[in-house]
Amino acid sequence: MVYGSPIQQARKLLERALKEQPEVLSDPEPQVIFEDFGDNALIYIYKYGFTRMPNAAQDLCAATFVTKSVRCLKNTK
């Protein structure tokens, strides 16, 4: 996330994208937390649980979420 982005709006968009992942558990509820200001970006932490699946599938799910997140954030400009 670049500087000047609305922190709470971005967090809500990222949370929505995370909750839309079918492999992400609803309990415990997924969270997106603003952590810090990086050199050139805003840094968020994602906390969520997966359904049981092999590690390779978890990696694919995480990569899909990142792709959806970027697309979601680009569409808000």
C-alpha positions as CSV (number, residue, x, y, z in Angstrom):
1,M,0.0,0.0,0.0
2,V,1.5,3.4,-1.0
3,Y,1.7,6.4,1.2
4,G,-1.4,8.6,1.0
5,S,-3.7,5.6,0.9
6,P,-6.6,5.7,3.3
7,I,-5.5,3.2,6.0
8,Q,-8.9,2.1,7.2
9,Q,-10.4,1.8,3.8
10,A,-7.5,-0.3,2.6
11,R,-7.8,-2.5,5.7
12,K,-11.5,-3.1,5.1
13,L,-10.9,-4.0,1.4
14,L,-8.1,-6.4,2.4
15,E,-10.3,-8.0,5.1
16,R,-13.1,-8.5,2.6
17,A,-10.7,-10.1,0.1
18,L,-9.4,-12.4,2.8
19,K,-12.9,-13.4,4.0
20,E,-13.9,-14.3,0.4
21,Q,-11.2,-17.0,0.2
22,P,-13.1,-20.3,0.6
23,E,-10.2,-21.9,2.3
24,V,-10.0,-19.3,5.1
25,L,-11.8,-20.2,8.3
26,S,-14.4,-17.8,9.7
27,D,-13.5,-18.9,13.3
28,P,-11.1,-17.5,14.4
29,E,-12.2,-14.4,12.4
30,P,-9.6,-13.3,9.8
31,Q,-7.9,-10.0,10.7
32,V,-6.0,-7.4,8.8
33,I,-3.9,-5.2,11.0
34,F,-2.0,-2.0,10.1
35,E,1.5,-2.6,11.4
36,D,3.8,0.3,10.3
37,F,5.0,2.7,7.7
38,G,7.6,1.2,5.5
39,D,10.2,3.1,3.4
40,N,7.7,3.4,0.5
41,A,4.6,1.6,1.7
42,L,2.0,1.0,4.4
43,I,2.6,-2.5,6.0
44,Y,-0.3,-4.7,7.0
45,I,-0.3,-8.1,8.8
46,Y,-2.8,-10.8,7.9
47,K,-4.0,-13.2,10.6
48,Y,-6.2,-16.1,9.5
49,G,-6.7,-19.9,9.7
50,F,-6.9,-22.3,6.9
51,T,-9.0,-25.4,6.4
52,R,-6.9,-28.5,6.5
53,M,-4.9,-28.9,3.3
54,P,-1.3,-29.7,2.2
55,N,1.3,-26.9,2.5
56,A,1.4,-26.5,-1.3
57,A,-2.3,-25.8,-1.3
58,Q,-1.9,-23.3,1.5
59,D,0.8,-21.5,-0.5
60,L,-1.5,-21.4,-3.5
61,C,-4.3,-20.0,-1.4
62,A,-2.0,-17.3,0.0
63,A,-0.8,-16.4,-3.5
64,T,-4.4,-16.2,-4.7
65,F,-5.3,-13.9,-1.8
66,V,-2.3,-11.6,-2.6
67,T,-3.4,-11.4,-6.2
68,K,-7.0,-10.6,-5.3
69,S,-5.8,-8.0,-2.7
70,V,-3.7,-6.1,-5.3
71,R,-6.5,-6.2,-7.8
72,C,-9.0,-5.0,-5.2
73,L,-6.8,-2.1,-4.1
74,K,-6.0,-1.0,-7.7
75,N,-9.7,-0.9,-8.5
76,T,-10.3,1.7,-5.7
77,K,-8.1,4.4,-7.3
